Amino acid sequence: MNNKINFLILISVLFFSSCRKRGCTDPLSLAYEIDASKDDGSCTYPEDEKKTLVFNSTGTWSQHCGDWGKTFSDNLSNNFSNVQIITLHNNDNFSVDVGSFIQSYLDSIHGPKGEPHFYVGTADVPNYYNQLDSAVSADLLLNSEVNLDLNFMITDGKMNINVHSKLSDGFSGDNCYLAAYILEDGQVFEQNILGTYDSDYVHNNILRTEASGIGSAFGVPIVFNSTGDNIKSYNDVVLEPSSLWNYNNLYVVAVIWQKSGADYRFVNLAR
């Protein structure tokens, strides 16, 4: 009888153990699963990695944007794995308010530079690729002051975004802002190339909107907790119809800015 009881107990333990859902059990991870009761090592956290943001002022009407402007963009993407380009379209079909706000800020501190023109963060770079390459290389050598992780999901024409920001040792995190820019790749639309329009031109890194929806170029202020963490969620961000935006080609770039007076300094990003 005792052997039978012990056998039944063993079977019960094995049954309930096998029914426990495995997953990430740490609520500070973006991979956290609320129903998980047994951690399976799937938790993810911000990685200590410095990345660089490059704004590219462009326009489908500009003959040089489709020429050396595209060459500069392609070279950056091919030469640097940790560079994110955001195209700021001016006076064309891809122009949006948040892009205009960013461009207005850049113009206010550097003066109008025309299209194409490249900025590393908000720093002006002359229109020579070797200087652009050097500026990007120098920025990538800086220490990562804030590290980020993100995930997003699109359902029924709306996007939900979660961003985990974590301070690196020695950085206070004062006056930091978080912007969650929604971008799109793979839009086929005409582009002027040295006076001839190419109707099959593929546009990438198109800035579509900023997820906070408050009309800010640099997002919203964030505060880090005692462990140096901040988790920010953007729920039900309304997207344009799928006939205008290809949802399969949308992605999010989370950017940390630090404000000093009226100036914004690029800190780090995650895609």
N, C-alpha and C positions, 0 to 999 in steps of 0.2 A: 504493500500500500504506500509506504514512504517513497519508494522508487517511482511509483506512478505520480505522486504529488510533485516530487522534484522535477519529473519530466514535464509535467504540465506548467510548472513555474518557469522552467527554462524556455519552453515554447512561447509562453506569454511574453517573456522578456525579449526574446528574439523578434517576436511579432511587432511589439510596440517600438522597439529600436529601429526596425526597418521602416516603420511608418513615419518616423520623425523626418520632417522635411529638411533637406540640406540646402544651404545657401549662405549668404553673407549675413552675419548676425550683429554686425557693428553699425549702429545708427549713424555714425560719423562717416561712413563710406557711402558713396553714391550707388554702390551695388547692393545696399542693404535691402533685405527681403523681410518684410514684417512677419510673414508666416514661417520663416525659417527658425528651427529650434536647434539645429546642429550646424556649426560652421564648417564649410567645405573649402576654405581658403580662397574663395572667389572675390573677397573684398578688394576694392581698388582705392587708391589714395593719390593726392597730387604728387607728381614726380618732381624731383629737384632738377629742373631743366630750364635753362634760359632760352627764350625765343625772341624773335624780333618782328615788329610790325612795320610794313611799308605801305604807305598810302600812294596810290597812283592816280593823279588827276587826269581824266581822259574824256573823250567825247567821240561818238561815232562819226561826227562830221569832220574831225581833225585828221588831215592827211598824214601827219607824222605819228599819230597815236597808233595807226595800223602798221606803221613802218618801224622806226627805231624804238618807239614806245613799246611795241609788242616784243621786240628783240630784247630790250632791257628786262621786261617781265619774265620772259622765257628763260633768260640767263640766270636771273635770281632764283627761279624755281628749280632749275637744274643744278645750280651750284651750291645751294643752301637748303638743307632739309628742314631747318628750324626757322624759316622765314615764311610769314603769312602776308600776302598782298591783299589789300582791299582797294578795289577800284572805285573812285569817286567820279561818277558820270556827271557831266555838266551840260545842261541845255540839250538833252537828247531823250530818247524814249526810256532810258534806264535811270534818269535823274529822280532822286527821292529827297524828302525833306532832311532826313538825318545826314545824308551826304552833303547837302547844301550847308547845313549847320557846321559840319566839320570843315568844309572848304572855306567858309566864311571866317572861321577861327584861324585857319592857316594863313589866309590872306591878311587877317588883322595883325599878325605878328611878323609876317615876311613880305607882305605886299603881293599883289596878284602876279603869278608866275606863268600863267597860260597852261595849255595842254599840248603834249603830255608833260607832266612834271612829277618827280618822285620825292617823297619825304620819308625819312627813317623815324618812326614815331611821329613827332611833330617838328622834327628838325629838318630844315631846308637842305637839300643836296643839289649841287649844280648838275646840269644835264650832261654829265660825262659818266660813262659806265664804270670806269676805274674808281672814281670818287664815290659812286654809289656802293660799289663792291667793298671799298675800304670802310665806309660808314657802317655797313651791315656787319662786317667782320668785327669791327671795334665794339659794336653793341652786343654781339654774341659772346664776347669775352668777359662781359660784366657778370657779377654774381647775381644769381636769381634771388630777388628779395621777397617775392610772393610766388608760390607754386599753385597750380590750378589743375582741377579735373572737372570734366563735365559729361553730361549725357542729355539726350533729348529724344522725344517721341512725337510723331505726327499722327493725329487721329481726327477724322472728320473735319479737315481743314483748319485744325488748330494745333499749335505746338506747345508742348510742355518741356521746360528746360530746368535742369538742376546744375548749379555750379558750386564746387567746393574750392574755396581759396584758403591757403594756409601760409602763415608767415614763416620766412626763413629766420634763422638765428641772427639777432642783431638788428632787425628791421622793425620799427615801431608800428607800422601800418597806419599811422595818423593820416587823416584827410585822404583816404583812398576811395576811389570810385570804381564801380564795376559796370562795364557795358557788355551786353550780350548782343552782338551784331549777327543778324541772319543774312547769309550770303547764298548765292546760287552760281553754279557752274553750268557750262554747256548750252547757253542760250545762243541760237543761231539768228543773227540779225546783221544787216548790211554795215560795212565799215569802210570809210574812206581810206584808201592806201595810195598816197602820192597822187591824188586827184582822180583815182578810179575806185568806184564802189564795188566791194566784194559782197554779194548777197549771201554767201555761204560762210561768212566769217563767224567763228565760234568765240563767244565772250565768256570769260570766267571771272571768278572772284567779285561778282556783282553785289554791291551792298544793297540789300532790299529793305531792311528796317532794323530798329533796335528794340529789343524785347520788352523793355520797361514801359514803352508807350507814352512816356512823359514828354517826348519831343526834345530830349537832351542829346547832344553829340557825344557825351562822355558817360552816360548811364546814371547810376544812383550811388549815393554815398553808402559805404558798408562799414561795419564795426566788427572787429575780431574779438572772440571771447578769450577767456583766461588761458586757454591752451593754444591760442593763435589761429583758431579756425573760424571760418564763416561759411555757412551753406545758404545759398540764395536760390529760391525757386521762382520761376515765371510760369504761371498757369494759364492755359487757354489763350495763348497768343494767337490772335486771328490772322490767318494768312490770306493772301489774295487767291482767287480761284485757281484751280490746277490748270485751267486753260491759259493762264498768264504766267504762273510759276510752276516749274516742274518739281513736284515735291521730292522726287527721287534724287534731285541734284541740289537740294537745300542742305546747308550745314550751318553750324553755330561757331562763332569765334568769340570767346570770352576774354575780355581785356581789362586788366587792372591799370588804372591811372592814379597818379597822386597829384592833388591840387595844391598849388602854392600861390596864393593871391588869385589872379585871374588866369594863371598859367596851368597847363596840364602836362605832366611828365609821364611818358610811357614806362610801365614797370615790367609787365610780363603778360603772356597770353596762353590760352589753350584752345585747341580745336578738336 
